[in-house]
């Protein structure tokens, strides 16, 4: 039977090491240069461990015990990068980083890289970072932050961390990373073409151009393939080799003696100059893209065979031979690592797996409401500093609360497009930059991925970031930074790393003036289905203040990723029923709003309950006043939280009247109302229940919007229907 690809790769390496020539043959006898042998042994062992773990992954999969077979084989030269860095330098690595991981672990006494990786391959609950939830390279004691690393999605976070290191230290904020750290992020040559990567690199260069410190090592591991698609020869150098402000250093992973000083130079430049460096590491890829990838369908056997000569482990073995190490010792180490891995596999035969949904989901969204309330209380200004609080609009309340938070906690930073000098398109952040300085309230690039990435990195650096996305429609091109990166970090690190983040997003519809889809967007489904993400949606100023305090406090306390979805059309609303009544102004207090708790308006003995949020609250209250003159009383329940939905509160409100109208300004399909109706039914509500919503349309310009958006007349008609329905 023909050997499997992993068996053939192993056999080739063993044969090649065994046949390494004596470097002294044919020359006058001289004492071998043994200087630095210990360093080269460290490299060789790290690479062997990584390779043997890749081979073990294939064996475990064939036995039905393993779950993950994306291989680091051929990329083991990234161990050189680990050895050039300090073990305290934060590393955000992609999935071919076995060599780096093993080399970094060797720098930290007591580390167990073989057991760590095997735990991940087996999906074991005792795996030290993800706890069996995913196979990732990560470890808190090794300063390796686990990444999903698809399509370079972790690069914006890496840029954000590099930018935030000095900011955190300048502000006196405690950070787990030393002030002179270098951030390293690794990715492949195919990912280098993705807009996420190009945007992140552009963001780093822009910041560096403006004089900001960006100590960042972009490690592009170029094996010439994106799954089956070849990268054109010379493309990476053409794309990144002559970018102004980006130091470009190229090395060949198969030649470690030449690569080592160049890699050390790359790290030194990033550390000393605090500028971004692009390290182009040429590698090869063995065993295909992943275990299910059949290379023979797109690569010739001759091509695969030719690349075996570029095995980076052979490069380390040659370096040791040149230092007089006998082949027998090199082979003994190959066998020793194999025995080490096999012994570890045997020891993990009964490694426990995740056994319940509760265990799987434990790190998703921890909730400590008492501590959150205590945090809000600590942020309150002393009584003698409390000024009279006039009636405020929604925008004014958000502005005042941001100022309160910036005053109370030096970790808080506010940033986004136009939020600094201009104070935001709608003036919501007006005056904050002048009052608190440009280190804490500042403008960013007009790139939502970069804005969110900066937030993700700032949270890792110890800050409490509050980035703003100017319009909800602008979020969609960057939403993976929330879904794939921010919300997943705690899940993939068992809570060891968190992204304390509150994203303010101006959104929803009914805005007049600008109009059109890009300034009136009611698509919130992309936010509501992200596990662990908290979504708040205020309608009035006092609730906006309370919700914002809670979001920032829960980010600080529990590392929660929060979104504040702010209805643009209500930012500057002052009146409720009639012009000049100022019925929509509110007086802020020091409340916070517990996550998942609603707020209601109206009499308990009403004829029906209207459950709504955002613009729907104001519209429903106006309709309730109309209905009152018609002899129908209505109670309005403001959900306030769109994720998690306050279904238990909504059920109580529904049972008070026995009749429910869900008023949903979002689209009929995929809108918030679907979740409300489903939740009420699942919790046993059997009374009359209707939903009224906007239509499944983008929002058009001008008065045409009235034809597809939910209006007060629609709500009134539906309320009459519900009020007249039999409660049986």
Buried (B, 14 or more C-beta within 10 A) or exposed (E): EEEBBBEBBBEBBBEBBEEBEEBBEEEEEEEEEEEEBEEBBBBBBBBBBBBBBBBBBBBBBEEEBBBBBBBBBBBBBBBBBBBBBBBBBBBBBBBBBBBBBBBBBBBBEEBEBBBBBBBBBBBBBBBBBBBBBBBBBBBBBBBBBBBBBBBBBBBBBBBBBBBBBBBBBEBEBEBEBBEBBBBBBBBBBBBBBBBBBBBBBBBBBBBBEEEBBBBBBBBBBBBBBBEEEEBEEEBBBEBBBEBEEBBBBBBBBBBBEEBBEBBBBBBEBBBEBBBBBBBBBBBBBBBBBEBEBEBEEBBEEEEBEEBBEBBBBBBBBBBBBBBBBEBEEBBEBBEEBBEBBEEBBEEBEEBEEBEEEEBBBBBBBBBEBEBBBEBBEEBEEEEEEEEEBEBBBBBBBBBBBBBBBBBBBBBBBBBBBBBBEEBBBBBBBBEBBEEBEEEBBBBBBEBBBBBBBBBBBBBBBBBBBBBBBBBBBBBEEBBBBBBBBBBBBBBBBBBBBBBBBBBBBBBBBBBEEEBBBBBBBBBBBBBBEBEBBBBBBBBBBBBBBBBBBBBBBBBBBBBBBBBBBBBBBBBBBBEBEEEEEEBBBBEBEBBBBBBBBBBBBBEEEBBBBBBBBBBBBBBBBBBBBBBBEEEBBBBBBBBBBBBBBBBEBBBBBBBBBBBBBBBBBBBBEBBBBBBBBEBBEEEEBEBBBBBBBBEEBBBBEEEEBEEBBBBBEBBBEBBBBBBEBEEE
